[in-house]
Amino acid sequence: MLNYSLNILGSEWIIIIFVALVLILGTNQLPGAAKKLGKAVNEFNKAKNEVQDQMKGISNTNLDISGPLETERQKLEMIAKSLGVNAAEKSDDELRKIISRKIGQKNTDKSENST
């Protein structure tokens, strides 16, 4: 029996809510309440659109990654040159391994000299 009484469609709920508002607020205060509700919905939509625009701006930002990728080889060559390594005809991975070995040797040499 209770299941049948709660089986109300959407348009019927609107009528029920409208009648309840008229009974609670009265006919004199209903236009003012509707105006306030309209302003609140308008402010909500403005805030929602602003957040959506900001999110679109963030997602459409193109990341400029060409600079570091173009100069990585130059950085490796400069580090290798400062360590006394010939960088010609060596791949980036080979240079990284050689540089890490050289830096590791310098660190162990300094730790041995300090003891």
N, C-alpha and C positions, 0 to 999 in steps of 0.2 A: 504494500500500500504506500509506503514511504518512497519507494523507487518511482512510482508513477507521478507523484507530486513534484519531484525534482527534475523531471524530464521536460525542461522548458527550453525553447529555442532562443537564439540570439536576439531577434527582434522583440520577443516578449520580455526579455530582461531589460531592454531599453525602456519599454513602457513602464515596467515595474519601478525602475530607478527614477524615471521622470515623475511618476505619481508620488513616490516617497519624498523626493525633493520638494514638490509642491506642498506636501503635508508638513514637512519639517520647516522649510523656509517661508512658506507663504507666497502669495502672488506678488507682493511688493518687493521682496528681497531677491526673487529669482533672477531678474535681469542683471542685477549687480553681481550675483554669484556667477552667472554665466559669463559676464565680462571678465571677472577675475580668473575664471577657469580658462577662458580663451587666451588671456595674457600669459598665464602659466604655461599653456601648451605652446604658445609662440616662443617664449623664452627657452623652453626645452628644445624645440626644433632648431633655434639659432645655435644653441650650445652644441647640439648633435652635429649640425652641418659644419661648425667650426672645427670640431674634433675630426670629422671625416676629411675635411680639407687639409688639416695638418698631417693626417696619416697618409693621404695621397701625396703630399709634398715630400714626406720622408721616403715613401716607397718608390717615387719617381726620381730620386736623387741618383745620379750616375756616379759611381765611385771611380776616381781617377787613380788607377793602379799602374799606369804606364811608367811613371817616373821611377819608382823604386825598382821595378823589374828591368828597366833599361840600364840602370846604373849598377846593378848588382855585380855584373862581371867586372866593371871598373873598380868597384870596392874590393873585390877579391884580388884583382891584379895589384892594387895599391898596397894591400896588406902583405901579399906575397913578396912584392918588391922590397918593402920595409924589413921583411924577414930574410931577404937574400935568396929568394926562390925565383927561378926563371919560370914565368907564367905562360910562355909561348907553347903552343901545341898541347896544352893540358885542358881537360874539361873542367867544368865548375866543380863537380864532385871530387875530382882529383885534387884540385886546389884546396878545397875545404878540408880534405883529409890531411894534406901536407901542412896546412896552416895550423890545424888542431894539434898535430904531432909536434910542430915547432913550438907552439905556445905551451904545450904540455912539458916539453923539454926545458924551456926557460923557467917555468914555474918550479920544476924539480931541481934545477940548478940553483935557483935562489934559495929554496928551502934547505938544500944541502950546505950551501955557504953560510947560512945563518946559524946552523947548529954546531 
